Amino acid sequence: MNIKQVTSIYFSPTGNTKTAAELIAGQIAGQQAQLDLTDPGRRPDYHFLENEAVLVGVPVYGGRVPAAAAERLKKLHGRKTAAILMVTYGNRAYEDALLELKLILQRQGFRPVAAAAVPAEHNIVRSIAQGRPDKADRKKLKQFGREVGRRFWELESNYRIGDLKVPGNRPFRKFHGVPLKIKAGPSCKGCGQCIRKCPVQAISRTDPKVTDSDRCIACMRCVRQCPSEARRINAVVLLAVKQKLKKVCAERKEAEFFMV
Ligand SMILES: Cc1cc2nc3c(=O)[nH]c(=O)nc-3n(C[C@H](O)[C@H](O)[C@H](O)COP(=O)(O)O)c2cc1C
């Protein structure tokens, strides 16, 4: 089957998911397009056809698809469009995230044909899986992309495919957010970059030092983007999170791939 266009669609507050998505999609023949769902604000509905493919990537939050991403994915509409699913996670676990992503996309009219769970640097405790996806990961992601591309060629148009099996359980595990409060320190110059970039508009439009902790999803985007490095998590809390994750994240996990 000739795929006309492959669109990489991602919610990626600190960039790991975007990187991994582009590595995979870049190997699939067809015109390449990007759709970044991370920025705040209203967006239109997006429609995809049968001769297109999408690669949809999200980070794992508490073993789930982040609620903010799940909401945005409802703007995507497929017409039996082939979908490659991808989650990145901080070397702890991805639990129900891939299954949840699959069900969301099926509901939106897509046909899941392949999936990947990709370990990446933990964006809260960056010493965990630091620098991943690394050279070895990149090689695997590209290879997976090439395999998916080959699979598309083998498929007839109007193909029938089986159900893509991915790990995960229902009911999904509960996730109510992480209790991290991100604060702006005295080096904040009030440039407003964090206000513009916060995916959920949790930072006051008039004073970046004020963050609505009920809205904040602790995605770490403001911390990463601040040009003055003024935004931080409390050091004691960060240390506690680090201690908690140390054991479960110690062993290097490898990317997993699934195909129909
Ligand atoms: C709120 C929050 C919850 C997270 N939960 C998990 C988790 O359950 N398992 C895991 O391995 N990593 C977890 N992580 C780490 C991210 O999934 C990982 O760093 C991801 O690659 C970030 O993607 P991004 O750079 O595209 O934003 C969590 C990160 C955040 C901010």
The ligand as an SDF file (V2000), in Angstrom:
LIG
                    3D

 31 33  0  0  0  0  0  0  0  0999 V2000
    3.9800   13.7080   35.9090 C   0  0  0  0  0  0  0  0  0  0  0  0
    4.9310   12.6610   35.3770 C   0  0  0  0  0  0  0  0  0  0  0  0
    4.6580   11.3150   35.5830 C   0  0  0  0  0  0  0  0  0  0  0  0
    5.5320   10.3400   35.0760 C   0  0  0  0  0  0  0  0  0  0  0  0
    5.2180    9.0150   35.2560 N   0  0  0  0  0  0  0  0  0  0  0  0
    6.0620    8.0730   34.7680 C   0  0  0  0  0  0  0  0  0  0  0  0
    5.7560    6.6840   34.9160 C   0  0  0  0  0  0  0  0  0  0  0  0
    4.6910    6.2900   35.3990 O   0  0  0  0  0  0  0  0  0  0  0  0
    6.6620    5.7670   34.4840 N   0  0  0  0  0  0  0  0  0  0  0  0
    7.8710    6.1320   33.9300 C   0  0  0  0  0  0  0  0  0  0  0  0
    8.6780    5.2620   33.6330 O   0  0  0  0  0  0  0  0  0  0  0  0
    8.1530    7.4530   33.7080 N   0  0  0  0  0  0  0  0  0  0  0  0
    7.2790    8.4170   34.0940 C   0  0  0  0  0  0  0  0  0  0  0  0
    7.5560    9.7580   33.8570 N   0  0  0  0  0  0  0  0  0  0  0  0
    8.7150   10.1210   32.9960 C   0  0  0  0  0  0  0  0  0  0  0  0
    8.2700   10.4700   31.5690 C   0  0  0  0  0  0  0  0  0  0  0  0
    7.3240    9.5440   31.0880 O   0  0  0  0  0  0  0  0  0  0  0  0
    9.4550   10.4720   30.5710 C   0  0  0  0  0  0  0  0  0  0  0  0
   10.5160   11.2330   31.0300 O   0  0  0  0  0  0  0  0  0  0  0  0
    9.0010   10.9370   29.1840 C   0  0  0  0  0  0  0  0  0  0  0  0
    9.9460   10.5030   28.2340 O   0  0  0  0  0  0  0  0  0  0  0  0
    8.8420   12.4440   29.0640 C   0  0  0  0  0  0  0  0  0  0  0  0
    8.4420   12.7490   27.7410 O   0  0  0  0  0  0  0  0  0  0  0  0
    8.6030   14.1920   27.0700 P   0  0  0  0  0  0  0  0  0  0  0  0
   10.0800   14.5400   27.1080 O   0  0  0  0  0  0  0  0  0  0  0  0
    8.1350   13.9940   25.6690 O   0  0  0  0  0  0  0  0  0  0  0  0
    7.7840   15.1570   27.8560 O   0  0  0  0  0  0  0  0  0  0  0  0
    6.7030   10.7280   34.3690 C   0  0  0  0  0  0  0  0  0  0  0  0
    6.9560   12.0930   34.1710 C   0  0  0  0  0  0  0  0  0  0  0  0
    6.0760   13.0510   34.6520 C   0  0  0  0  0  0  0  0  0  0  0  0
    6.3760   14.5000   34.3920 C   0  0  0  0  0  0  0  0  0  0  0  0
  1  2  1  0
  2  3  1  0
  2 30  2  0
  3  4  2  0
  4  5  1  0
  4 28  1  0
  5  6  2  0
  6  7  1  0
  6 13  1  0
  7  8  2  0
  7  9  1  0
  9 10  1  0
 10 11  2  0
 10 12  1  0
 12 13  2  0
 13 14  1  0
 14 15  1  0
 14 28  1  0
 15 16  1  0
 16 17  1  0
 16 18  1  0
 18 19  1  0
 18 20  1  0
 20 21  1  0
 20 22  1  0
 22 23  1  0
 23 24  1  0
 24 25  2  0
 24 26  1  0
 24 27  1  0
 28 29  2  0
 29 30  1  0
 30 31  1  0
M  END
$$$$
